[in-house]
């Protein structure tokens, strides 16, 4: 059975990757740990900067892994239990997490830093070039 989507229009050529991307985003929409913010800044050169801030209380830099694979930014965290601690009550979980973000073409990760339980990942997108090209038409008669 053929699946019909809004990307099956004959006017949308080459958008099959966008459709696959939207499917992947829909599958991870229910994931809500750790909570995060996305901030937008205007860069001095006319481009834009973004900052993803994740609440990672209890995690240190060595507990976190930030990777960029193609256009997918993946942040993961894992803490080890301290066997020397004897808990009477344990309400703060040391759980693993993985959160992924799909970056638009041209976005680049500048750096990442953790401070006061917040992991900040700075992204940059330079001002896009507006290239208008005239395509020559070859007359083959």
N, CA, C and O atoms as CSV, one atom per row, in Angstrom:
chain,resi,resn,atom,element,x,y,z
A,1,UNK,N,N,0.842,-1.180,0.000
A,1,UNK,CA,C,0.000,0.000,0.000
A,1,UNK,C,C,0.884,1.238,0.000
A,1,UNK,O,O,1.822,1.331,0.792
A,2,UNK,N,N,0.599,2.169,-0.863
A,2,UNK,CA,C,1.383,3.388,-0.965
A,2,UNK,C,C,0.847,4.425,0.017
A,2,UNK,O,O,-0.360,4.649,0.111
A,3,UNK,N,N,1.761,5.048,0.741
A,3,UNK,CA,C,1.381,6.061,1.715
A,3,UNK,C,C,1.381,7.422,1.048
A,3,UNK,O,O,2.372,7.822,0.438
A,4,UNK,N,N,0.267,8.135,1.163
A,4,UNK,CA,C,0.168,9.477,0.592
A,4,UNK,C,C,0.470,10.496,1.674
A,4,UNK,O,O,-0.093,10.444,2.767
A,5,UNK,N,N,1.355,11.414,1.361
A,5,UNK,CA,C,1.697,12.480,2.300
A,5,UNK,C,C,1.652,13.798,1.559
A,5,UNK,O,O,1.465,13.844,0.343
A,6,UNK,N,N,1.827,14.865,2.310
A,6,UNK,CA,C,1.847,16.185,1.673
A,6,UNK,C,C,3.099,16.367,0.822
A,6,UNK,O,O,3.167,17.294,0.014
A,7,UNK,N,N,4.101,15.483,0.996
A,7,UNK,CA,C,5.328,15.583,0.215
A,7,UNK,C,C,5.244,14.817,-1.102
A,7,UNK,O,O,6.227,14.742,-1.838
A,8,UNK,N,N,4.076,14.246,-1.403
A,8,UNK,CA,C,3.921,13.515,-2.654
A,8,UNK,C,C,3.501,14.426,-3.803
A,8,UNK,O,O,3.261,13.945,-4.910
A,9,UNK,N,N,3.409,15.712,-3.564
A,9,UNK,CA,C,3.045,16.664,-4.609
A,9,UNK,C,C,4.135,16.712,-5.674
A,9,UNK,O,O,5.319,16.664,-5.342
A,10,UNK,N,N,3.759,16.807,-6.946
A,10,UNK,CA,C,4.788,16.883,-7.993
A,10,UNK,C,C,5.579,18.187,-7.960
A,10,UNK,O,O,6.585,18.310,-8.659
A,11,UNK,N,N,5.146,19.159,-7.165
A,11,UNK,CA,C,5.868,20.430,-7.062
A,11,UNK,C,C,6.931,20.423,-5.972
A,11,UNK,O,O,7.725,21.358,-5.875
A,12,UNK,N,N,6.953,19.389,-5.161
A,12,UNK,CA,C,7.935,19.270,-4.084
A,12,UNK,C,C,8.912,18.158,-4.439
A,12,UNK,O,O,8.696,16.995,-4.097
A,13,UNK,N,N,9.964,18.518,-5.114
A,13,UNK,CA,C,10.956,17.543,-5.566
A,13,UNK,C,C,12.135,17.498,-4.608
A,13,UNK,O,O,12.674,18.540,-4.234
A,14,UNK,N,N,12.536,16.306,-4.213
A,14,UNK,CA,C,13.714,16.137,-3.366
A,14,UNK,C,C,13.457,16.357,-1.893
A,14,UNK,O,O,14.406,16.572,-1.139
A,15,UNK,N,N,12.215,16.311,-1.453
A,15,UNK,CA,C,11.902,16.540,-0.043
A,15,UNK,C,C,11.688,15.243,0.729
A,15,UNK,O,O,11.135,15.269,1.829
A,16,UNK,N,N,12.114,14.109,0.174
A,16,UNK,CA,C,11.929,12.838,0.854
A,16,UNK,C,C,12.710,12.774,2.166
A,16,UNK,O,O,12.284,12.100,3.104
A,17,UNK,N,N,13.846,13.467,2.243
A,17,UNK,CA,C,14.607,13.499,3.491
A,17,UNK,C,C,13.858,14.281,4.564
A,17,UNK,O,O,13.936,13.946,5.746
A,18,UNK,N,N,13.132,15.323,4.156
A,18,UNK,CA,C,12.343,16.100,5.113
A,18,UNK,C,C,11.228,15.236,5.688
A,18,UNK,O,O,10.940,15.299,6.884
A,19,UNK,N,N,10.606,14.437,4.843
A,19,UNK,CA,C,9.550,13.540,5.310
A,19,UNK,C,C,10.098,12.536,6.317
A,19,UNK,O,O,9.470,12.289,7.347
A,20,UNK,N,N,11.251,11.961,6.037
A,20,UNK,CA,C,11.870,11.013,6.973
A,20,UNK,C,C,12.234,11.709,8.281
A,20,UNK,O,O,12.104,11.123,9.356
A,21,UNK,N,N,12.684,12.947,8.191
A,21,UNK,CA,C,13.028,13.731,9.364
A,21,UNK,C,C,11.799,13.980,10.226
A,21,UNK,O,O,11.865,13.850,11.448
A,22,UNK,N,N,10.685,14.335,9.610
A,22,UNK,CA,C,9.449,14.573,10.361
A,22,UNK,C,C,8.963,13.295,11.035
A,22,UNK,O,O,8.458,13.346,12.156
A,23,UNK,N,N,9.105,12.165,10.378
A,23,UNK,CA,C,8.747,10.892,10.997
A,23,UNK,C,C,9.598,10.624,12.228
A,23,UNK,O,O,9.095,10.168,13.256
A,24,UNK,N,N,10.894,10.912,12.117
A,24,UNK,CA,C,11.806,10.683,13.241
A,24,UNK,C,C,11.476,11.619,14.409
A,24,UNK,O,O,11.550,11.212,15.568
A,25,UNK,N,N,11.119,12.852,14.112
A,25,UNK,CA,C,10.758,13.804,15.167
A,25,UNK,C,C,9.487,13.364,15.866
A,25,UNK,O,O,9.391,13.463,17.089
A,26,UNK,N,N,8.506,12.876,15.109
A,26,UNK,CA,C,7.242,12.432,15.688
A,26,UNK,C,C,7.446,11.274,16.654
A,26,UNK,O,O,6.719,11.165,17.641
A,27,UNK,N,N,8.415,10.413,16.393
A,27,UNK,CA,C,8.672,9.266,17.256
A,27,UNK,C,C,9.272,9.671,18.592
A,27,UNK,O,O,9.073,8.975,19.587
A,28,UNK,N,N,10.008,10.790,18.639
A,28,UNK,CA,C,10.655,11.218,19.877
A,28,UNK,C,C,9.905,12.340,20.578
A,28,UNK,O,O,10.417,12.906,21.544
A,29,UNK,N,N,8.699,12.678,20.113
A,29,UNK,CA,C,7.964,13.811,20.675
A,29,UNK,C,C,7.546,13.585,22.121
A,29,UNK,O,O,7.399,14.556,22.863
A,30,UNK,N,N,7.347,12.330,22.555
A,30,UNK,CA,C,6.888,12.050,23.906
A,30,UNK,C,C,7.982,12.110,24.954
A,30,UNK,O,O,7.680,12.070,26.147
A,31,UNK,N,N,9.229,12.204,24.558
A,31,UNK,CA,C,10.344,12.234,25.483
A,31,UNK,C,C,10.430,13.612,26.127
A,31,UNK,O,O,10.535,14.620,25.428
A,32,UNK,N,N,10.386,13.661,27.471
A,32,UNK,CA,C,10.396,14.968,28.127
A,32,UNK,C,C,11.457,15.098,29.209
A,32,UNK,O,O,11.363,15.991,30.051
A,33,UNK,N,N,12.459,14.235,29.208
A,33,UNK,CA,C,13.537,14.354,30.185
A,33,UNK,C,C,14.866,14.372,29.467
A,33,UNK,O,O,15.082,13.545,28.581
A,34,UNK,N,N,15.735,15.243,29.795
A,34,UNK,CA,C,15.586,16.358,30.723
A,34,UNK,C,C,14.881,17.534,30.052
A,34,UNK,O,O,14.900,17.658,28.827
A,35,UNK,N,N,14.260,18.397,30.858
A,35,UNK,CA,C,13.621,19.579,30.270
A,35,UNK,C,C,14.669,20.505,29.667
A,35,UNK,O,O,15.829,20.504,30.081
A,36,UNK,N,N,14.246,21.297,28.681
A,36,UNK,CA,C,15.202,22.164,27.991
A,36,UNK,C,C,14.529,23.450,27.528
A,36,UNK,O,O,13.306,23.535,27.420
A,37,UNK,N,N,15.356,24.435,27.262
A,37,UNK,CA,C,14.954,25.702,26.634
A,37,UNK,C,C,15.779,25.877,25.375
A,37,UNK,O,O,16.888,25.355,25.266
A,38,UNK,N,N,15.228,26.617,24.423
A,38,UNK,CA,C,15.985,27.016,23.240
A,38,UNK,C,C,15.895,28.525,23.145
A,38,UNK,O,O,14.800,29.084,23.069
A,39,UNK,N,N,17.045,29.189,23.149
A,39,UNK,CA,C,17.106,30.645,23.102
A,39,UNK,C,C,17.657,31.082,21.750
A,39,UNK,O,O,18.489,30.393,21.159
A,40,UNK,N,N,17.193,32.223,21.264
A,40,UNK,CA,C,17.636,32.744,19.971
A,40,UNK,C,C,18.267,34.119,20.175
A,40,UNK,O,O,17.736,34.962,20.899
A,41,UNK,N,N,19.415,34.329,19.521
A,41,UNK,CA,C,20.145,35.591,19.582
A,41,UNK,C,C,20.481,36.027,18.162
A,41,UNK,O,O,20.649,35.186,17.278
A,42,UNK,N,N,20.579,37.318,17.940
A,42,UNK,CA,C,21.028,37.823,16.649
A,42,UNK,C,C,22.516,38.091,16.745
A,42,UNK,O,O,22.973,38.801,17.640
A,43,UNK,N,N,23.263,37.523,15.825
A,43,UNK,CA,C,24.715,37.721,15.808
A,43,UNK,C,C,25.030,39.047,15.129
A,43,UNK,O,O,24.213,39.581,14.378
A,44,UNK,N,N,26.207,39.566,15.396
A,44,UNK,CA,C,26.611,40.856,14.841
A,44,UNK,C,C,26.741,40.862,13.327
A,44,UNK,O,O,26.612,41.918,12.707
A,45,UNK,N,N,26.994,39.702,12.715
A,45,UNK,CA,C,27.188,39.649,11.271
A,45,UNK,C,C,25.882,39.434,10.510
A,45,UNK,O,O,25.899,39.184,9.305
A,46,UNK,N,N,24.758,39.531,11.205
A,46,UNK,CA,C,23.475,39.323,10.556
A,46,UNK,C,C,22.991,37.898,10.626
A,46,UNK,O,O,21.837,37.619,10.303
A,47,UNK,N,N,23.855,36.985,11.045
A,47,UNK,CA,C,23.452,35.599,11.216
A,47,UNK,C,C,22.710,35.444,12.531
A,47,UNK,O,O,22.374,36.429,13.187
A,48,UNK,N,N,22.457,34.199,12.910
A,48,UNK,CA,C,21.790,33.990,14.186
A,48,UNK,C,C,22.508,32.942,15.006
A,48,UNK,O,O,23.178,32.053,14.480
A,49,UNK,N,N,22.349,33.075,16.307
A,49,UNK,CA,C,22.897,32.112,17.250
A,49,UNK,C,C,21.739,31.512,18.023
A,49,UNK,O,O,20.763,32.194,18.333
A,50,UNK,N,N,21.855,30.242,18.326
A,50,UNK,CA,C,20.883,29.564,19.164
A,50,UNK,C,C,21.613,28.946,20.336
A,50,UNK,O,O,22.792,28.604,20.236
A,51,UNK,N,N,20.917,28.803,21.439
A,51,UNK,CA,C,21.476,28.132,22.606
A,51,UNK,C,C,20.430,27.147,23.116
A,51,UNK,O,O,19.292,27.515,23.405
A,52,UNK,N,N,20.839,25.898,23.218
A,52,UNK,CA,C,19.995,24.873,23.829
A,52,UNK,C,C,20.481,24.716,25.259
A,52,UNK,O,O,21.663,24.465,25.494
A,53,UNK,N,N,19.568,24.864,26.221
A,53,UNK,CA,C,19.922,24.747,27.634
A,53,UNK,C,C,19.113,23.602,28.224
A,53,UNK,O,O,17.883,23.633,28.224
A,54,UNK,N,N,19.816,22.586,28.729
A,54,UNK,CA,C,19.171,21.427,29.334
A,54,UNK,C,C,19.397,21.445,30.837
A,54,UNK,O,O,20.488,21.777,31.301
A,55,UNK,N,N,18.360,21.086,31.604
A,55,UNK,CA,C,18.465,20.974,33.056
A,55,UNK,C,C,19.050,19.606,33.385
A,55,UNK,O,O,18.368,18.588,33.275
A,56,UNK,N,N,20.310,19.588,33.787
A,56,UNK,CA,C,21.020,18.328,34.051
A,56,UNK,C,C,21.581,18.327,35.473
A,56,UNK,O,O,22.761,18.047,35.684
A,57,UNK,N,N,20.724,18.643,36.443
A,57,UNK,CA,C,21.163,18.702,37.833
A,57,UNK,C,C,21.791,17.383,38.255
A,57,UNK,O,O,21.243,16.311,38.001
A,58,UNK,N,N,22.940,17.475,38.899
A,58,UNK,CA,C,23.635,16.290,39.385
A,58,UNK,C,C,24.626,15.704,38.393
A,58,UNK,O,O,25.436,14.852,38.761
A,59,UNK,N,N,24.575,16.144,37.146
A,59,UNK,CA,C,25.516,15.653,36.147
A,59,UNK,C,C,26.711,16.593,36.064
A,59,UNK,O,O,26.562,17.813,36.140
A,60,UNK,N,N,27.885,16.020,35.910
A,60,UNK,CA,C,29.093,16.798,35.671
A,60,UNK,C,C,29.459,16.666,34.203
A,60,UNK,O,O,28.872,15.858,33.485
A,61,UNK,N,N,30.416,17.447,33.759
A,61,UNK,CA,C,30.840,17.398,32.368
A,61,UNK,C,C,31.272,16.009,31.932
A,61,UNK,O,O,31.006,15.603,30.800
A,62,UNK,N,N,31.933,15.278,32.815
A,62,UNK,CA,C,32.396,13.936,32.458
A,62,UNK,C,C,31.250,12.924,32.371
A,62,UNK,O,O,31.432,11.835,31.826
A,63,UNK,N,N,30.066,13.275,32.904
A,63,UNK,CA,C,28.894,12.401,32.825
A,63,UNK,C,C,28.089,12.625,31.554
A,63,UNK,O,O,27.167,11.864,31.261
A,64,UNK,N,N,28.431,13.668,30.793
A,64,UNK,CA,C,27.657,14.071,29.622
A,64,UNK,C,C,28.436,13.832,28.348
A,64,UNK,O,O,29.663,13.927,28.324
A,65,UNK,N,N,27.708,13.521,27.288
A,65,UNK,CA,C,28.312,13.312,25.978
A,65,UNK,C,C,27.495,14.087,24.955
A,65,UNK,O,O,26.290,13.872,24.828
A,66,UNK,N,N,28.138,14.977,24.234
A,66,UNK,CA,C,27.486,15.777,23.198
A,66,UNK,C,C,28.146,15.422,21.872
A,66,UNK,O,O,29.352,15.611,21.707
A,67,UNK,N,N,27.360,14.908,20.923
A,67,UNK,CA,C,27.904,14.513,19.628
A,67,UNK,C,C,27.061,15.094,18.509
A,67,UNK,O,O,25.852,15.279,18.646
A,68,UNK,N,N,27.725,15.375,17.401
A,68,UNK,CA,C,27.065,15.855,16.189
A,68,UNK,C,C,27.363,14.842,15.104
A,68,UNK,O,O,28.513,14.667,14.703
A,69,UNK,N,N,26.323,14.175,14.631
A,69,UNK,CA,C,26.455,13.164,13.585
A,69,UNK,C,C,25.609,13.618,12.406
A,69,UNK,O,O,24.388,13.463,12.406
A,70,UNK,N,N,26.270,14.179,11.406
A,70,UNK,CA,C,25.527,14.752,10.278
A,70,UNK,C,C,24.764,15.968,10.754
A,70,UNK,O,O,25.370,16.955,11.172
A,71,UNK,N,N,23.446,15.915,10.697
A,71,UNK,CA,C,22.623,17.037,11.156
A,71,UNK,C,C,21.937,16.726,12.479
A,71,UNK,O,O,21.069,17.485,12.910
A,72,UNK,N,N,22.307,15.626,13.133
A,72,UNK,CA,C,21.672,15.245,14.391
A,72,UNK,C,C,22.600,15.528,15.561
A,72,UNK,O,O,23.698,14.977,15.647
A,73,UNK,N,N,22.147,16.393,16.461
A,73,UNK,CA,C,22.868,16.702,17.694
A,73,UNK,C,C,22.281,15.809,18.782
A,73,UNK,O,O,21.080,15.855,19.050
A,74,UNK,N,N,23.133,14.994,19.409
A,74,UNK,CA,C,22.675,14.070,20.439
A,74,UNK,C,C,23.382,14.382,21.741
A,74,UNK,O,O,24.607,14.482,21.795
A,75,UNK,N,N,22.587,14.534,22.793
A,75,UNK,CA,C,23.114,14.769,24.136
A,75,UNK,C,C,22.709,13.577,24.979
A,75,UNK,O,O,21.531,13.223,25.036
A,76,UNK,N,N,23.676,12.958,25.630
A,76,UNK,CA,C,23.362,11.824,26.496
A,76,UNK,C,C,24.072,12.011,27.824
A,76,UNK,O,O,25.115,12.660,27.910
A,77,UNK,N,N,23.489,11.433,28.843
A,77,UNK,CA,C,24.064,11.525,30.170
A,77,UNK,C,C,23.882,10.231,30.922
A,77,UNK,O,O,22.854,9.566,30.800
A,78,UNK,N,N,24.885,9.878,31.700
A,78,UNK,CA,C,24.824,8.671,32.529
A,78,UNK,C,C,25.657,8.918,33.780
A,78,UNK,O,O,26.806,9.353,33.709
A,79,UNK,N,N,25.052,8.631,34.920
A,79,UNK,CA,C,25.758,8.765,36.184
A,79,UNK,C,C,25.993,7.384,36.769
A,79,UNK,O,O,25.206,6.463,36.555
A,80,UNK,N,N,27.070,7.253,37.499
A,80,UNK,CA,C,27.361,5.992,38.178
A,80,UNK,C,C,26.926,6.106,39.630
A,80,UNK,O,O,27.094,7.150,40.259
A,81,UNK,N,N,26.365,5.024,40.154
A,81,UNK,CA,C,25.998,4.993,41.568
A,81,UNK,C,C,27.254,4.937,42.419
A,81,UNK,O,O,28.227,4.270,42.069
A,82,UNK,N,N,27.222,5.641,43.531
A,82,UNK,CA,C,28.329,5.624,44.474
A,82,UNK,C,C,28.053,4.520,45.504
A,82,UNK,O,O,27.163,4.668,46.341
A,83,UNK,N,N,28.805,3.419,45.450
A,83,UNK,CA,C,28.518,2.306,46.368
A,83,UNK,C,C,28.807,2.630,47.831
A,83,UNK,O,O,28.373,1.898,48.721
A,84,UNK,N,N,29.530,3.707,48.090
A,84,UNK,CA,C,29.866,4.067,49.465
A,84,UNK,C,C,28.735,4.795,50.173
A,84,UNK,O,O,28.779,4.964,51.391
A,85,UNK,N,N,27.715,5.232,49.422
A,85,UNK,CA,C,26.601,5.957,50.040
A,85,UNK,C,C,25.513,4.986,50.458
A,85,UNK,O,O,25.170,4.051,49.734
A,86,UNK,N,N,24.974,5.235,51.661
A,86,UNK,CA,C,23.873,4.432,52.180
A,86,UNK,C,C,22.674,5.360,52.324
A,86,UNK,O,O,22.658,6.226,53.198
A,87,UNK,N,N,21.674,5.182,51.473
A,87,UNK,CA,C,20.526,6.084,51.437
A,87,UNK,C,C,19.429,5.612,52.385
A,87,UNK,O,O,19.100,4.426,52.427
A,88,UNK,N,N,18.863,6.552,53.149
A,88,UNK,CA,C,17.642,6.285,53.906
A,88,UNK,C,C,16.432,6.535,53.014
A,88,UNK,O,O,15.414,5.853,53.123
A,89,UNK,N,N,16.557,7.515,52.137
A,89,UNK,CA,C,15.531,7.815,51.132
A,89,UNK,C,C,16.248,8.281,49.878
A,89,UNK,O,O,17.187,9.075,49.948
A,90,UNK,N,N,15.808,7.790,48.738
A,90,UNK,CA,C,16.441,8.191,47.487
A,90,UNK,C,C,15.371,8.754,46.560
A,90,UNK,O,O,14.635,8.001,45.922
A,91,UNK,N,N,15.288,10.069,46.488
A,91,UNK,CA,C,14.298,10.735,45.644
A,91,UNK,C,C,14.909,11.348,44.398
A,91,UNK,O,O,14.184,11.719,43.475
A,92,UNK,N,N,16.227,11.460,44.355
A,92,UNK,CA,C,16.917,12.010,43.189
A,92,UNK,C,C,17.468,10.836,42.393
A,92,UNK,O,O,18.395,10.149,42.822
A,93,UNK,N,N,16.879,10.627,41.237
A,93,UNK,CA,C,17.278,9.493,40.417
A,93,UNK,C,C,18.578,9.783,39.680
A,93,UNK,O,O,18.854,10.919,39.296
A,94,UNK,N,N,19.359,8.746,39.493
A,94,UNK,CA,C,20.563,8.836,38.661
A,94,UNK,C,C,20.277,8.062,37.386
A,94,UNK,O,O,20.825,6.984,37.153
A,95,UNK,N,N,19.419,8.628,36.582
A,95,UNK,CA,C,19.003,7.897,35.394
A,95,UNK,C,C,19.721,8.387,34.163
A,95,UNK,O,O,20.201,9.518,34.101
A,96,UNK,N,N,19.781,7.518,33.199
A,96,UNK,CA,C,20.378,7.843,31.913
A,96,UNK,C,C,19.372,8.607,31.075
A,96,UNK,O,O,18.162,8.479,31.259
A,97,UNK,N,N,19.884,9.397,30.160
A,97,UNK,CA,C,18.994,10.062,29.210
A,97,UNK,C,C,19.708,10.230,27.882
A,97,UNK,O,O,20.937,10.252,27.807
A,98,UNK,N,N,18.909,10.347,26.850
A,98,UNK,CA,C,19.389,10.686,25.512
A,98,UNK,C,C,18.372,11.631,24.913
A,98,UNK,O,O,17.182,11.321,24.868
A,99,UNK,N,N,18.830,12.780,24.453
A,99,UNK,CA,C,17.947,13.741,23.790
A,99,UNK,C,C,18.619,14.146,22.492
A,99,UNK,O,O,19.811,14.450,22.461
A,100,UNK,N,N,17.828,14.146,21.409
A,100,UNK,CA,C,18.369,14.477,20.090
A,100,UNK,C,C,17.650,15.672,19.504
A,100,UNK,O,O,16.452,15.867,19.715
A,101,UNK,N,N,18.399,16.465,18.769
A,101,UNK,CA,C,17.871,17.606,18.038
A,101,UNK,C,C,18.361,17.500,16.602
A,101,UNK,O,O,19.516,17.150,16.358
A,102,UNK,N,N,17.499,17.798,15.669
A,102,UNK,CA,C,17.883,17.804,14.264
A,102,UNK,C,C,18.166,19.253,13.882
A,102,UNK,O,O,17.312,20.125,14.036
A,103,UNK,N,N,19.373,19.496,13.384
A,103,UNK,CA,C,19.796,20.844,13.044
A,103,UNK,C,C,19.576,21.111,11.562
A,103,UNK,O,O,19.738,20.225,10.723
A,104,UNK,N,N,19.209,22.332,11.261
A,104,UNK,CA,C,19.030,22.737,9.872
A,104,UNK,C,C,20.384,22.806,9.179
A,104,UNK,O,O,21.426,22.911,9.826
A,105,UNK,N,N,20.347,22.748,7.885
A,105,UNK,CA,C,21.580,22.839,7.108
A,105,UNK,C,C,22.258,24.173,7.393
A,105,UNK,O,O,21.607,25.217,7.417
A,106,UNK,N,N,23.551,24.131,7.606
A,106,UNK,CA,C,24.310,25.343,7.885
A,106,UNK,C,C,24.519,25.599,9.363
A,106,UNK,O,O,25.388,26.392,9.727
A,107,UNK,N,N,23.744,24.948,10.235
A,107,UNK,CA,C,23.927,25.132,11.678
A,107,UNK,C,C,25.190,24.399,12.107
A,107,UNK,O,O,25.501,23.324,11.594
A,108,UNK,N,N,25.913,24.990,13.053
A,108,UNK,CA,C,27.134,24.374,13.552
A,108,UNK,C,C,27.182,24.536,15.060
A,108,UNK,O,O,26.731,25.546,15.599
A,109,UNK,N,N,27.729,23.541,15.735
A,109,UNK,CA,C,27.874,23.597,17.193
A,109,UNK,C,C,29.167,24.329,17.505
A,109,UNK,O,O,30.247,23.924,17.076
A,110,UNK,N,N,29.040,25.415,18.261
A,110,UNK,CA,C,30.213,26.212,18.630
A,110,UNK,C,C,30.897,25.619,19.853
A,110,UNK,O,O,32.100,25.358,19.827
A,111,UNK,N,N,30.136,25.403,20.931
A,111,UNK,CA,C,30.702,24.836,22.154
A,111,UNK,C,C,29.590,24.368,23.073
A,111,UNK,O,O,28.408,24.576,22.797
A,112,UNK,N,N,29.985,23.727,24.177
A,112,UNK,CA,C,29.053,23.262,25.198
A,112,UNK,C,C,29.711,23.441,26.557
A,112,UNK,O,O,30.909,23.208,26.719
A,113,UNK,N,N,28.901,23.864,27.543
A,113,UNK,CA,C,29.433,24.054,28.886
A,113,UNK,C,C,28.344,23.738,29.908
A,113,UNK,O,O,27.160,23.974,29.668
A,114,UNK,N,N,28.765,23.203,31.045
A,114,UNK,CA,C,27.822,22.909,32.116
A,114,UNK,C,C,28.169,23.770,33.322
A,114,UNK,O,O,29.323,23.853,33.742
A,115,UNK,N,N,27.126,24.416,33.873
A,115,UNK,CA,C,27.315,25.286,35.037
A,115,UNK,C,C,26.018,25.341,35.827
A,115,UNK,O,O,24.945,25.550,35.260
A,116,UNK,N,N,26.119,25.152,37.139
A,116,UNK,CA,C,24.969,25.219,38.037
A,116,UNK,C,C,23.829,24.293,37.612
A,116,UNK,O,O,22.659,24.659,37.727
A,117,UNK,N,N,24.158,23.107,37.126
A,117,UNK,CA,C,23.139,22.140,36.753
A,117,UNK,C,C,22.478,22.383,35.412
A,117,UNK,O,O,21.474,21.746,35.094
A,118,UNK,N,N,23.029,23.301,34.614
A,118,UNK,CA,C,22.491,23.594,33.291
A,118,UNK,C,C,23.574,23.366,32.243
A,118,UNK,O,O,24.682,23.892,32.347
A,119,UNK,N,N,23.231,22.571,31.231
A,119,UNK,CA,C,24.131,22.345,30.105
A,119,UNK,C,C,23.709,23.277,28.984
A,119,UNK,O,O,22.579,23.202,28.502
A,120,UNK,N,N,24.613,24.155,28.566
A,120,UNK,CA,C,24.340,25.106,27.482
A,120,UNK,C,C,25.145,24.693,26.258
A,120,UNK,O,O,26.364,24.535,26.324
A,121,UNK,N,N,24.447,24.521,25.143
A,121,UNK,CA,C,25.083,24.179,23.875
A,121,UNK,C,C,24.825,25.339,22.927
A,121,UNK,O,O,23.677,25.647,22.605
A,122,UNK,N,N,25.895,25.978,22.485
A,122,UNK,CA,C,25.787,27.150,21.618
A,122,UNK,C,C,25.914,26.752,20.157
A,122,UNK,O,O,26.856,26.061,19.768
A,123,UNK,N,N,24.961,27.193,19.360
A,123,UNK,CA,C,24.918,26.903,17.935
A,123,UNK,C,C,25.006,28.206,17.162
A,123,UNK,O,O,24.550,29.247,17.636
A,124,UNK,N,N,25.587,28.154,15.985
A,124,UNK,CA,C,25.672,29.332,15.121
A,124,UNK,C,C,25.162,28.976,13.727
A,124,UNK,O,O,25.351,27.861,13.242
A,125,UNK,N,N,24.516,29.947,13.104
A,125,UNK,CA,C,24.120,29.810,11.713
A,125,UNK,C,C,24.499,31.116,11.025
A,125,UNK,O,O,23.912,32.161,11.308
A,126,UNK,N,N,25.469,31.062,10.129
A,126,UNK,CA,C,25.872,32.280,9.431
A,126,UNK,C,C,24.761,32.775,8.515
A,126,UNK,O,O,23.865,32.024,8.130
A,127,UNK,N,N,24.841,34.038,8.183
A,127,UNK,CA,C,23.870,34.643,7.261
A,127,UNK,C,C,23.928,33.902,5.929
A,127,UNK,O,O,24.998,33.789,5.331
A,128,UNK,N,N,22.789,33.397,5.457
A,128,UNK,CA,C,22.829,32.667,4.181
A,128,UNK,C,C,23.078,33.609,3.008
A,128,UNK,O,O,22.632,34.756,2.999
A,129,UNK,N,N,23.795,33.095,2.028
A,129,UNK,CA,C,24.026,33.860,0.806
A,129,UNK,C,C,22.794,33.740,-0.074
A,129,UNK,O,O,22.256,32.649,-0.260
A,130,UNK,N,N,22.357,34.855,-0.607
A,130,UNK,CA,C,21.207,34.847,-1.499
A,130,UNK,C,C,21.730,34.828,-2.927
A,130,UNK,O,O,21.940,35.875,-3.538
A,131,UNK,N,N,21.937,33.632,-3.446
A,131,UNK,CA,C,22.500,33.472,-4.779
A,131,UNK,C,C,21.380,33.309,-5.793
A,131,UNK,O,O,20.613,32.348,-5.740
A,132,UNK,N,N,21.296,34.240,-6.698
A,132,UNK,CA,C,20.350,34.140,-7.801
A,132,UNK,C,C,21.162,33.830,-9.051
A,132,UNK,O,O,22.090,34.559,-9.399
A,133,UNK,N,N,20.803,32.744,-9.719
A,133,UNK,CA,C,21.516,32.334,-10.917
A,133,UNK,C,C,20.574,32.334,-12.102
A,133,UNK,O,O,19.414,31.937,-11.989
A,134,UNK,N,N,21.069,32.772,-13.215
A,134,UNK,CA,C,20.326,32.667,-14.454
A,134,UNK,C,C,20.839,31.404,-15.143
A,134,UNK,O,O,22.039,31.245,-15.369
A,135,UNK,N,N,19.906,30.512,-15.471
A,135,UNK,CA,C,20.253,29.255,-16.095
A,135,UNK,C,C,20.121,29.426,-17.602
A,135,UNK,O,O,19.037,29.741,-18.093
A,136,UNK,N,N,21.208,29.224,-18.343
A,136,UNK,CA,C,21.126,29.370,-19.791
A,136,UNK,C,C,20.291,28.266,-20.418
A,136,UNK,O,O,20.363,27.110,-20.000
A,137,UNK,N,N,19.503,28.623,-21.417
A,137,UNK,CA,C,18.687,27.663,-22.131
A,137,UNK,C,C,19.379,27.369,-23.453
A,137,UNK,O,O,19.629,28.281,-24.241
A,138,UNK,N,N,19.685,26.125,-23.694
A,138,UNK,CA,C,20.383,25.726,-24.914
A,138,UNK,C,C,19.336,25.376,-25.969
A,138,UNK,O,O,18.456,24.544,-25.745
A,139,UNK,N,N,19.448,26.011,-27.088
A,139,UNK,CA,C,18.522,25.784,-28.196
A,139,UNK,C,C,19.125,24.734,-29.109
A,139,UNK,O,O,20.125,25.008,-29.774
A,140,UNK,N,N,18.556,23.554,-29.162
A,140,UNK,CA,C,19.072,22.454,-29.983
A,140,UNK,C,C,18.147,22.230,-31.168
A,140,UNK,O,O,17.275,21.362,-31.128
A,141,UNK,N,N,18.331,22.983,-32.180
A,141,UNK,CA,C,17.504,22.825,-33.392
A,141,UNK,C,C,18.299,22.270,-34.530
A,141,UNK,O,O,17.762,22.075,-35.621
